[in-house]
Amino acid sequence: MSQPLFEVRELKKYFHSGRTVTKAVDDVSFDIFPGEVLGVVGESGCGKTTCGRTVVGLYGKDGGQVLYKGQDVHALRGSERAAFCRQVQTIFQDPYSSLDSKNHVCDLIAEGLDVQKLVSSKAERLERVKELMNQVGLNQSGLYRYPHEFSGGMRQRIGIARALAVEPEFILCDEPISALDVSIQAQIINLLMDLREQKGLTYLMISHDLSMVKHVSDRIVVMYLGKIVETCPAAELYENPAHPYTQALISAIPIADPKIERSRERVILTGQVPSPSDRPKGCAFAGRCRYATERCREEEPALREAASGHLAACHLV
């Protein structure tokens, strides 16, 4: 296997409010390899977005290390930081708030070109913007229109074009379809997958949509309350989920065949998600787990191997 593009080791990101400390990301470790799509899934509030943004340096860290091609992401400065920002881009969740409403589409897409000084004239700049609009399926007649004049799907295409402008090799996709109509979601995902094939891109795909993540990911990380509870290849996760939390998530995915849907077992979670600022002793999932034992309530489980390349943080594995 090739060397990892990103190496994340014991990453921590905490938020402080008075005496309260919210452990949004707590001791998380994983690798991202060139050309792959790594999916990160979990309920809202599990820390997946904070994890992704800390990995690419949008948030500072409170512990651990993130290496990009062997370089410490959070120690980069000056020209090294600028080079990193060119190689690593982000597509944000909300296409309504992530685009500056005061700028034309042309200027929004060209922002990275200007910052990185990748074009030498206005004519070259305009031609490059037109090429990017064509790549993402935007009509060039919208060059000098404002974001509010576009639908949500079109705005997200503008965001994708802006990310592609500097020719990155890695893109953080932070819930890229959650703010879009269902009818548009498949178009955006298909566009991202086509661009991956054409340009050899690597994605960190953050989502709560397990069906979508299964469709696009090579490997998947499952997070719960700021920690990784399971990670393995995508097909393995859906065929043999090892952690009770993952089993519950997968059982909630609807199946189109009504006969199978009626006959299959659903795992219904009870209890409340603990506060990340007041984590319980032992396994954080124990209060909602149907298999929990006294050991689960007293001792926090470590990630251990359930099968080759398949890790789960559960005492019963």
Order of alpha helices (4+ residues) and beta strands (2+ residues): beta-beta-beta-alpha-beta-beta-alpha-beta-alpha-alpha-alpha-beta-alpha-beta-alpha-beta-beta-alpha-alpha-alpha-alpha-beta-beta
